[in-house]
Amino acid sequence: MATLPQCKLDGTAQNIDLLKALIQKDQDNSQKLAQEVKHHEDKLNYLNAHVNAIDESIHRLQGELKECYFSRMDNGNSSVSSVYTEKQMNDLVIQLDKTAAGIICEVKDRHGSMLSTLKCTKDVLGIVASLGKVCDQNLSRILSEYLGVETMLAIVCKTIDGVEALENYEKDGTVDMNAGLHGIAPTIGRILNGRFLVYCLQNLRPFSGEILPDDPQKKLALMNPKLPNGKYPPGFLGFAVNMIYMDQQHLSCVTVDGRGLRETLFYSLFSRLQVYNTRSDMMDALPFISDGAISLDGGILKGSGLFCLGERNDVDIRFPTTHGIPNLLGEATEIEQKLKFMEWKKQMLSSDIQREETLINNVKCVLKAKSDGFKKLINDEQLNKEFKKHISKANSPSS
């Protein structure tokens, strides 16, 4: 009587079929576990990114808090010499004879609104030194020394038309001494000699990144330097471009496309210049500095390899300090509350991260156990012998 080949298979064949089914089921379970691991890893990446963003916010708020304390110390100091006001800076510039900056500052000081009505000056915002303030005398000194007197006295215009209005030329290329600033100078008893710098906001390459959300000073969202352990280099205080205080009218809509002075003028001047507490801190952080750095005790690094050594060269024309900023105590309290909330939020996220890491490790342990068990079955000599025997019987002619 004819029988099906399957009837000739012995108990080993049935065991093999059962084993194959178990292996398939085990593989399906392993695939589900692998998907579960990926899900937890994606969630962990999301949480870590969120914590990094909070770290950036905490560091920014800590910098703002330091600036408030610096300003409060300046305000509480009875010595007038501890504060460098805008008026002091303006008076020093006016004393610089035969300079374009001196003419601009004197016209503004004497006639005020006339600066915005004259053809050659209506596009002028001021000189670099007058367009920003800083929170600390040491920072004011080192930033001004970094830029140099010529840059601090540079005139800032909105458009190229404004630049061209400052100076006219004769047919032979010489300067027309009766037009532009040269023509205004005699009307206030001055003359203008030599070259002078002019920044044209329209022609500067602006910062292309994001602005920090909800920041009243519209600071740039720059990526802070970080050590391999995720912490900031010791002594890192921030980026120079974000440590300049500006009047509200200069924060936005200064240019035709709506940009402010921070994204244009000051980003062009400082780029990603880093500020450190001491020269030692700056030197230790060299691997993390790309666009130069300064320290409050006088260290200057321009670019990534040009060191300025020797005695400090104090510049008389400096950025004014933020003496008289109102409500500093209330502002500091508000910042402290934000810091407290950020720290709490970071703590909650850290707990979530720890839980996700535990879950990932648990699933990976189960997955490894299954993988090890599967490999053990594959490498089992007796099982391989029985499987080969089964295959040989199934393929024999008598089957």
C-alpha positions as a LaTeX table, in Angstrom:
\begin{tabular}{lrrr}
\hline
Residue & $x$ (\AA) & $y$ (\AA) & $z$ (\AA) \\
\hline
Met1 & 0.00 & 0.00 & 0.00 \\
Ala2 & 1.42 & 3.35 & $-1.03$ \\
Thr3 & 2.18 & 5.73 & 1.78 \\
Leu4 & 3.18 & 9.40 & 1.90 \\
Pro5 & 6.86 & 10.11 & 2.47 \\
Gln6 & 5.95 & 12.02 & 5.68 \\
Cys7 & 4.75 & 8.75 & 7.22 \\
Lys8 & 8.31 & 7.38 & 7.05 \\
Leu9 & 9.68 & 10.25 & 9.09 \\
Asp10 & 10.55 & 9.21 & 12.60 \\
Gly11 & 10.19 & 11.10 & 15.86 \\
Thr12 & 13.30 & 13.15 & 15.04 \\
Ala13 & 11.54 & 14.71 & 12.05 \\
Gln14 & 8.66 & 15.78 & 14.23 \\
Asn15 & 11.10 & 17.21 & 16.75 \\
Ile16 & 12.87 & 19.06 & 13.95 \\
Asp17 & 9.60 & 20.56 & 12.69 \\
Leu18 & 8.69 & 21.58 & 16.22 \\
Leu19 & 12.14 & 23.10 & 16.69 \\
Lys20 & 11.84 & 25.04 & 13.43 \\
Ala21 & 8.50 & 26.44 & 14.58 \\
Leu22 & 9.99 & 27.44 & 17.92 \\
Ile23 & 12.94 & 29.10 & 16.21 \\
Gln24 & 10.60 & 31.07 & 13.92 \\
Lys25 & 8.55 & 32.20 & 16.90 \\
Asp26 & 11.73 & 33.14 & 18.74 \\
Gln27 & 12.91 & 35.18 & 15.75 \\
Asp28 & 9.56 & 37.00 & 15.63 \\
Asn29 & 9.85 & 37.82 & 19.33 \\
Ser30 & 13.44 & 39.00 & 18.84 \\
Gln31 & 12.31 & 41.32 & 16.03 \\
Lys32 & 9.65 & 42.82 & 18.30 \\
Leu33 & 12.24 & 43.31 & 21.02 \\
Ala34 & 14.60 & 45.02 & 18.55 \\
Gln35 & 11.79 & 47.39 & 17.54 \\
Glu36 & 11.14 & 48.08 & 21.23 \\
Val37 & 14.82 & 48.93 & 21.74 \\
Lys38 & 14.72 & 51.36 & 18.80 \\
His39 & 11.58 & 53.00 & 20.21 \\
His40 & 13.28 & 53.58 & 23.57 \\
Glu41 & 16.48 & 54.81 & 21.89 \\
Asp42 & 14.53 & 57.34 & 19.80 \\
Lys43 & 12.79 & 58.57 & 22.94 \\
Leu44 & 16.13 & 58.77 & 24.74 \\
Asn45 & 17.63 & 60.85 & 21.90 \\
Tyr46 & 14.65 & 63.20 & 22.08 \\
Leu47 & 15.02 & 63.61 & 25.86 \\
Asn48 & 18.78 & 64.22 & 25.60 \\
Ala49 & 18.22 & 66.88 & 22.91 \\
His50 & 15.67 & 68.54 & 25.19 \\
Val51 & 18.13 & 68.51 & 28.11 \\
Asn52 & 20.85 & 70.04 & 25.89 \\
Ala53 & 18.47 & 72.85 & 24.94 \\
Ile54 & 17.68 & 73.45 & 28.61 \\
Asp55 & 21.41 & 73.51 & 29.41 \\
Glu56 & 21.84 & 76.23 & 26.77 \\
Ser57 & 19.00 & 78.24 & 28.34 \\
Ile58 & 20.43 & 77.77 & 31.85 \\
His59 & 23.86 & 78.98 & 30.74 \\
Arg60 & 22.32 & 82.01 & 29.01 \\
Leu61 & 20.26 & 82.91 & 32.08 \\
Gln62 & 23.30 & 82.51 & 34.33 \\
Gly63 & 25.15 & 84.96 & 32.08 \\
Glu64 & 22.28 & 87.44 & 32.27 \\
Leu65 & 22.21 & 87.09 & 36.04 \\
Lys66 & 25.94 & 87.86 & 36.26 \\
Glu67 & 25.40 & 90.91 & 34.07 \\
Cys68 & 22.65 & 92.11 & 36.44 \\
Tyr69 & 24.95 & 91.71 & 39.44 \\
Phe70 & 27.77 & 93.53 & 37.63 \\
Ser71 & 25.40 & 96.41 & 36.84 \\
Arg72 & 24.06 & 96.52 & 40.38 \\
Met73 & 27.61 & 96.73 & 41.75 \\
Asp74 & 28.31 & 99.61 & 39.36 \\
Asn75 & 25.10 & 101.35 & 40.45 \\
Gly76 & 25.92 & 100.85 & 44.14 \\
Asn77 & 29.47 & 102.19 & 43.84 \\
Ser78 & 29.76 & 105.79 & 45.01 \\
Ser79 & 32.81 & 106.46 & 42.84 \\
Val80 & 31.79 & 108.23 & 39.62 \\
Ser81 & 35.00 & 107.01 & 37.98 \\
Ser82 & 33.72 & 103.40 & 38.20 \\
Val83 & 31.11 & 104.20 & 35.54 \\
Tyr84 & 31.91 & 105.13 & 31.97 \\
Thr85 & 28.85 & 106.94 & 30.64 \\
Glu86 & 27.76 & 107.66 & 27.10 \\
Lys87 & 28.27 & 111.37 & 27.76 \\
Gln88 & 31.87 & 110.79 & 28.84 \\
Met89 & 32.51 & 108.78 & 25.70 \\
Asn90 & 30.83 & 111.43 & 23.54 \\
Asp91 & 32.87 & 114.25 & 25.13 \\
Leu92 & 36.13 & 112.35 & 24.50 \\
Val93 & 35.22 & 111.79 & 20.83 \\
Ile94 & 34.38 & 115.47 & 20.34 \\
Gln95 & 37.85 & 116.33 & 21.62 \\
Leu96 & 39.42 & 114.30 & 18.80 \\
Asp97 & 40.25 & 117.07 & 16.35 \\
Lys98 & 40.00 & 116.64 & 12.57 \\
Thr99 & 38.07 & 113.33 & 12.81 \\
Ala100 & 34.81 & 112.33 & 11.15 \\
Ala101 & 33.59 & 110.76 & 14.41 \\
Gly102 & 34.26 & 114.03 & 16.26 \\
Ile103 & 32.18 & 115.97 & 13.70 \\
Ile104 & 29.28 & 113.50 & 13.90 \\
Cys105 & 29.25 & 113.56 & 17.72 \\
Glu106 & 29.50 & 117.36 & 17.91 \\
Val107 & 26.68 & 117.92 & 15.42 \\
Lys108 & 24.54 & 115.49 & 17.42 \\
Asp109 & 25.52 & 117.14 & 20.71 \\
Arg110 & 24.91 & 120.70 & 19.49 \\
His111 & 21.97 & 120.33 & 17.16 \\
Gly112 & 20.39 & 116.98 & 18.03 \\
Ser113 & 17.74 & 116.30 & 15.38 \\
Met114 & 19.75 & 118.09 & 12.67 \\
Leu115 & 21.79 & 114.92 & 12.21 \\
Ser116 & 18.71 & 113.13 & 10.82 \\
Thr117 & 17.75 & 115.95 & 8.46 \\
Leu118 & 21.02 & 116.86 & 6.74 \\
Lys119 & 21.50 & 115.09 & 3.41 \\
Cys120 & 24.92 & 113.73 & 4.26 \\
Thr121 & 24.07 & 112.52 & 7.78 \\
Lys122 & 20.39 & 111.52 & 7.74 \\
Asp123 & 21.35 & 107.90 & 7.06 \\
Val124 & 23.94 & 107.85 & 9.87 \\
Leu125 & 23.10 & 105.87 & 13.03 \\
Gly126 & 26.18 & 107.03 & 14.92 \\
Ile127 & 29.66 & 105.73 & 15.58 \\
Val128 & 30.36 & 102.15 & 16.69 \\
Ala129 & 31.22 & 103.20 & 20.27 \\
Ser130 & 27.86 & 104.92 & 20.72 \\
Leu131 & 25.62 & 102.09 & 19.50 \\
Gly132 & 26.13 & 99.59 & 22.32 \\
Lys133 & 26.73 & 99.32 & 26.04 \\
Val134 & 28.20 & 96.59 & 28.22 \\
Cys135 & 27.66 & 95.55 & 31.84 \\
Asp136 & 31.22 & 95.76 & 33.15 \\
Gln137 & 34.22 & 98.09 & 32.91 \\
Asn138 & 36.68 & 95.25 & 32.30 \\
Leu139 & 34.53 & 93.93 & 29.45 \\
Ser140 & 34.28 & 97.45 & 28.02 \\
Arg141 & 38.07 & 97.86 & 28.06 \\
Ile142 & 38.92 & 94.52 & 26.49 \\
Leu143 & 36.25 & 94.71 & 23.77 \\
Ser144 & 37.38 & 98.20 & 22.82 \\
Glu145 & 41.01 & 97.14 & 22.76 \\
Tyr146 & 40.09 & 94.11 & 20.64 \\
Leu147 & 38.36 & 96.31 & 18.04 \\
Gly148 & 40.86 & 99.18 & 18.19 \\
Val149 & 40.29 & 102.95 & 18.18 \\
Glu150 & 39.82 & 103.22 & 14.43 \\
Thr151 & 36.93 & 100.73 & 14.47 \\
Met152 & 35.38 & 102.21 & 17.63 \\
Leu153 & 35.29 & 105.60 & 15.82 \\
Ala154 & 33.86 & 104.14 & 12.60 \\
Ile155 & 30.63 & 105.72 & 11.31 \\
Val156 & 27.65 & 103.41 & 10.80 \\
Cys157 & 25.25 & 104.02 & 7.89 \\
Lys158 & 22.12 & 102.11 & 6.94 \\
Thr159 & 22.53 & 102.11 & 3.15 \\
Ile160 & 25.13 & 102.58 & 0.43 \\
Asp161 & 23.42 & 105.86 & $-0.49$ \\
Gly162 & 24.22 & 107.11 & 3.00 \\
Val163 & 27.87 & 106.14 & 2.58 \\
Glu164 & 28.12 & 107.95 & $-0.74$ \\
Ala165 & 26.51 & 111.08 & 0.75 \\
Leu166 & 29.31 & 111.41 & 3.30 \\
Glu167 & 31.90 & 112.30 & 0.67 \\
Asn168 & 31.95 & 113.63 & $-2.90$ \\
Tyr169 & 34.84 & 113.70 & $-5.38$ \\
Glu170 & 36.25 & 116.00 & $-8.03$ \\
Lys171 & 36.76 & 114.79 & $-11.58$ \\
Asp172 & 40.39 & 114.01 & $-10.87$ \\
Gly173 & 39.41 & 111.75 & $-7.94$ \\
Thr174 & 40.34 & 114.13 & $-5.14$ \\
Val175 & 37.90 & 114.75 & $-2.28$ \\
Asp176 & 35.47 & 117.65 & $-2.70$ \\
Met177 & 36.18 & 119.68 & 0.45 \\
Asn178 & 32.91 & 121.61 & 0.12 \\
Ala179 & 30.53 & 118.63 & 0.20 \\
Gly180 & 29.53 & 115.91 & 2.60 \\
Leu181 & 31.16 & 115.86 & 6.03 \\
His182 & 33.99 & 118.02 & 4.69 \\
Gly183 & 31.42 & 120.71 & 3.92 \\
Ile184 & 29.75 & 120.48 & 7.36 \\
Ala185 & 32.99 & 120.64 & 9.36 \\
Pro186 & 33.67 & 124.41 & 8.83 \\
Thr187 & 30.13 & 125.29 & 9.95 \\
Ile188 & 30.99 & 124.08 & 13.46 \\
Gly189 & 34.54 & 125.41 & 13.41 \\
Arg190 & 36.27 & 122.13 & 12.52 \\
Ile191 & 38.19 & 120.56 & 9.65 \\
Leu192 & 38.37 & 116.94 & 8.53 \\
Asn193 & 41.68 & 115.34 & 7.58 \\
Gly194 & 42.72 & 111.79 & 6.83 \\
Arg195 & 40.75 & 108.63 & 6.17 \\
Phe196 & 37.89 & 107.31 & 8.28 \\
Leu197 & 35.97 & 104.03 & 8.35 \\
Val198 & 32.29 & 103.67 & 7.51 \\
Tyr199 & 30.18 & 100.54 & 8.02 \\
Cys200 & 27.30 & 100.05 & 5.62 \\
Leu201 & 24.66 & 97.76 & 7.16 \\
Gln202 & 23.11 & 97.09 & 3.75 \\
Asn203 & 26.35 & 95.51 & 2.55 \\
Leu204 & 27.25 & 93.49 & 5.66 \\
Arg205 & 26.62 & 89.74 & 5.64 \\
Pro206 & 24.12 & 89.26 & 8.48 \\
Phe207 & 23.84 & 86.41 & 10.95 \\
Ser208 & 21.77 & 83.69 & 9.25 \\
Gly209 & 20.73 & 81.71 & 12.33 \\
Glu210 & 17.90 & 82.02 & 14.82 \\
Ile211 & 17.24 & 84.62 & 17.50 \\
Leu212 & 16.78 & 83.43 & 21.09 \\
Pro213 & 13.02 & 83.22 & 21.73 \\
Asp214 & 11.51 & 85.64 & 24.26 \\
Asp215 & 14.81 & 87.46 & 24.69 \\
Pro216 & 14.17 & 91.22 & 25.08 \\
Gln217 & 17.63 & 92.00 & 23.68 \\
Lys218 & 17.17 & 89.63 & 20.69 \\
Lys219 & 20.41 & 87.76 & 21.32 \\
Leu220 & 21.70 & 85.34 & 18.71 \\
Ala221 & 21.13 & 81.60 & 19.19 \\
Leu222 & 24.79 & 80.57 & 19.04 \\
Met223 & 25.96 & 77.07 & 20.01 \\
Asn224 & 28.01 & 77.30 & 23.20 \\
Pro225 & 31.31 & 75.38 & 23.30 \\
Lys226 & 31.15 & 72.09 & 25.19 \\
Leu227 & 33.71 & 69.71 & 26.63 \\
Pro228 & 33.49 & 65.95 & 25.85 \\
Asn229 & 31.64 & 65.50 & 29.15 \\
Gly230 & 28.92 & 67.90 & 27.98 \\
Lys231 & 29.90 & 70.75 & 30.30 \\
Tyr232 & 31.01 & 74.24 & 29.29 \\
Pro233 & 34.71 & 75.16 & 29.43 \\
Pro234 & 35.60 & 76.63 & 32.86 \\
Gly235 & 35.42 & 80.43 & 32.84 \\
Phe236 & 33.33 & 80.67 & 29.66 \\
Leu237 & 31.07 & 83.73 & 30.04 \\
Gly238 & 29.39 & 83.89 & 26.63 \\
Phe239 & 29.79 & 85.37 & 23.16 \\
Ala240 & 30.81 & 89.01 & 22.81 \\
Val241 & 28.08 & 89.70 & 20.24 \\
Asn242 & 25.45 & 88.77 & 22.86 \\
Met243 & 27.06 & 90.81 & 25.65 \\
Ile244 & 26.28 & 94.15 & 23.99 \\
Tyr245 & 23.20 & 96.02 & 25.24 \\
Met246 & 21.35 & 98.13 & 22.70 \\
Asp247 & 18.54 & 100.65 & 22.73 \\
Gln248 & 15.16 & 99.32 & 21.61 \\
Gln249 & 15.21 & 101.21 & 18.30 \\
His250 & 18.39 & 99.37 & 17.28 \\
Leu251 & 17.21 & 95.83 & 18.07 \\
Ser252 & 15.17 & 95.36 & 14.90 \\
Cys253 & 13.96 & 97.03 & 11.71 \\
Val254 & 17.17 & 99.03 & 11.31 \\
Thr255 & 17.78 & 97.62 & 7.83 \\
Val256 & 15.37 & 97.35 & 4.92 \\
Asp257 & 14.86 & 93.64 & 5.58 \\
Gly258 & 14.02 & 94.22 & 9.24 \\
Arg259 & 17.29 & 93.22 & 10.88 \\
Gly260 & 18.80 & 94.88 & 13.94 \\
Leu261 & 22.33 & 95.92 & 14.81 \\
Arg262 & 23.15 & 92.66 & 16.59 \\
Glu263 & 22.64 & 90.51 & 13.48 \\
Thr264 & 24.47 & 92.98 & 11.25 \\
Leu265 & 27.01 & 95.38 & 12.74 \\
Phe266 & 28.00 & 93.57 & 15.92 \\
Tyr267 & 27.99 & 90.11 & 14.33 \\
Ser268 & 30.29 & 91.52 & 11.63 \\
Leu269 & 32.57 & 92.98 & 14.32 \\
Phe270 & 32.68 & 90.02 & 16.71 \\
Ser271 & 31.31 & 86.98 & 14.87 \\
Arg272 & 31.58 & 84.09 & 17.43 \\
Leu273 & 34.21 & 85.78 & 19.62 \\
Gln274 & 34.15 & 84.00 & 23.00 \\
Val275 & 34.59 & 85.74 & 26.36 \\
Tyr276 & 36.38 & 84.05 & 29.29 \\
Asn277 & 36.97 & 85.09 & 32.87 \\
Thr278 & 40.77 & 84.69 & 32.81 \\
Arg279 & 43.56 & 84.23 & 30.28 \\
Ser280 & 44.23 & 80.80 & 31.78 \\
Asp281 & 40.59 & 79.78 & 31.12 \\
Met282 & 40.91 & 81.01 & 27.54 \\
Met283 & 44.11 & 79.07 & 26.90 \\
Asp284 & 42.64 & 75.86 & 28.35 \\
Ala285 & 39.68 & 76.21 & 25.96 \\
Leu286 & 41.75 & 76.68 & 22.79 \\
Pro287 & 40.46 & 73.47 & 21.09 \\
Phe288 & 36.91 & 74.86 & 21.34 \\
Ile289 & 37.65 & 78.37 & 19.96 \\
Ser290 & 37.07 & 79.02 & 16.26 \\
Asp291 & 36.59 & 82.78 & 15.86 \\
Gly292 & 38.83 & 84.18 & 18.56 \\
Ala293 & 38.45 & 84.88 & 22.26 \\
Ile294 & 39.15 & 87.49 & 24.93 \\
Ser295 & 39.43 & 87.34 & 28.71 \\
Leu296 & 38.46 & 89.95 & 31.29 \\
Asp297 & 42.06 & 90.11 & 32.55 \\
Gly298 & 43.42 & 91.16 & 29.14 \\
Gly299 & 43.88 & 88.05 & 27.01 \\
Ile300 & 43.22 & 88.48 & 23.28 \\
Leu301 & 43.14 & 85.76 & 20.62 \\
Lys302 & 42.14 & 86.86 & 17.13 \\
Gly303 & 40.92 & 84.14 & 14.81 \\
Ser304 & 42.27 & 80.72 & 15.70 \\
Gly305 & 45.99 & 81.43 & 15.83 \\
Leu306 & 46.82 & 85.13 & 16.27 \\
Phe307 & 47.72 & 85.97 & 19.89 \\
Cys308 & 48.04 & 89.57 & 21.10 \\
Leu309 & 50.82 & 89.68 & 23.71 \\
Gly310 & 52.51 & 92.41 & 25.73 \\
Glu311 & 51.17 & 95.14 & 28.01 \\
Arg312 & 47.53 & 96.11 & 27.69 \\
Asn313 & 46.82 & 99.13 & 25.53 \\
Asp314 & 43.88 & 100.82 & 27.22 \\
Val315 & 41.67 & 102.54 & 24.67 \\
Asp316 & 40.08 & 105.82 & 25.77 \\
Ile317 & 37.12 & 105.41 & 23.42 \\
Arg318 & 35.20 & 102.51 & 24.93 \\
Phe319 & 31.68 & 101.14 & 25.05 \\
Pro320 & 29.71 & 102.87 & 27.83 \\
Thr321 & 28.72 & 100.75 & 30.82 \\
Thr322 & 25.08 & 100.04 & 31.62 \\
His323 & 24.82 & 102.43 & 34.55 \\
Gly324 & 21.25 & 103.31 & 35.40 \\
Ile325 & 19.43 & 100.34 & 33.83 \\
Pro326 & 16.09 & 100.38 & 35.66 \\
Asn327 & 14.58 & 97.58 & 37.75 \\
Leu328 & 17.79 & 95.54 & 37.96 \\
Leu329 & 16.72 & 93.92 & 41.23 \\
Gly330 & 13.35 & 92.87 & 39.79 \\
Glu331 & 15.05 & 91.66 & 36.62 \\
Ala332 & 17.52 & 89.56 & 38.61 \\
Thr333 & 14.68 & 88.04 & 40.64 \\
Glu334 & 12.79 & 87.15 & 37.46 \\
Ile335 & 15.91 & 85.51 & 36.00 \\
Glu336 & 16.45 & 83.54 & 39.22 \\
Gln337 & 12.87 & 82.24 & 39.01 \\
Lys338 & 13.41 & 81.18 & 35.40 \\
Leu339 & 16.63 & 79.42 & 36.40 \\
Lys340 & 14.85 & 77.60 & 39.20 \\
Phe341 & 12.15 & 76.39 & 36.80 \\
Met342 & 14.74 & 75.30 & 34.21 \\
Glu343 & 16.69 & 73.35 & 36.83 \\
Trp344 & 13.49 & 71.62 & 37.96 \\
Lys345 & 12.57 & 70.80 & 34.37 \\
Lys346 & 16.04 & 69.38 & 33.76 \\
Gln347 & 15.72 & 67.22 & 36.89 \\
Met348 & 12.40 & 65.80 & 35.68 \\
Leu349 & 13.85 & 65.03 & 32.26 \\
Ser350 & 16.91 & 63.43 & 33.85 \\
Ser351 & 14.60 & 61.06 & 35.71 \\
Asp352 & 12.86 & 60.20 & 32.42 \\
Ile353 & 16.24 & 59.59 & 30.79 \\
Gln354 & 17.32 & 57.30 & 33.62 \\
Arg355 & 14.06 & 55.31 & 33.31 \\
Glu356 & 14.45 & 54.96 & 29.53 \\
Glu357 & 18.06 & 53.81 & 29.91 \\
Thr358 & 16.93 & 51.13 & 32.40 \\
Leu359 & 14.21 & 49.94 & 30.04 \\
Ile360 & 16.65 & 49.79 & 27.13 \\
Asn361 & 19.15 & 47.78 & 29.18 \\
Asn362 & 16.44 & 45.34 & 30.30 \\
Val363 & 15.18 & 44.76 & 26.76 \\
Lys364 & 18.74 & 44.38 & 25.45 \\
Cys365 & 19.45 & 41.74 & 28.14 \\
Val366 & 16.39 & 39.74 & 27.08 \\
Leu367 & 17.35 & 40.12 & 23.43 \\
Lys368 & 20.91 & 38.98 & 24.11 \\
Ala369 & 19.68 & 35.95 & 26.07 \\
Lys370 & 17.44 & 34.92 & 23.19 \\
Ser371 & 20.26 & 35.48 & 20.69 \\
Asp372 & 22.69 & 33.42 & 22.79 \\
Gly373 & 20.12 & 30.63 & 23.12 \\
Phe374 & 19.51 & 30.63 & 19.37 \\
Lys375 & 23.26 & 30.46 & 18.66 \\
Lys376 & 23.60 & 27.60 & 21.14 \\
Leu377 & 20.90 & 25.63 & 19.31 \\
Ile378 & 22.52 & 26.29 & 15.94 \\
Asn379 & 25.90 & 25.12 & 17.23 \\
Asp380 & 24.57 & 22.04 & 19.07 \\
Glu381 & 26.45 & 19.02 & 17.62 \\
Gln382 & 23.77 & 16.43 & 18.48 \\
Leu383 & 21.05 & 18.56 & 16.92 \\
Asn384 & 23.10 & 19.06 & 13.76 \\
Lys385 & 23.70 & 15.28 & 13.56 \\
Glu386 & 19.98 & 14.51 & 13.89 \\
Phe387 & 19.06 & 17.20 & 11.39 \\
Lys388 & 21.49 & 15.80 & 8.80 \\
Lys389 & 20.17 & 12.31 & 9.43 \\
His390 & 16.62 & 13.57 & 8.87 \\
Ile391 & 17.58 & 15.26 & 5.64 \\
Ser392 & 19.36 & 12.10 & 4.44 \\
Lys393 & 16.30 & 9.91 & 5.08 \\
Ala394 & 13.95 & 12.37 & 3.42 \\
Asn395 & 16.08 & 12.44 & 0.28 \\
Ser396 & 16.86 & 8.68 & 0.02 \\
Pro397 & 15.36 & 6.72 & $-3.05$ \\
Ser398 & 13.50 & 4.33 & $-0.77$ \\
Ser399 & 11.55 & 7.26 & 0.61 \\
\hline
\end{tabular}
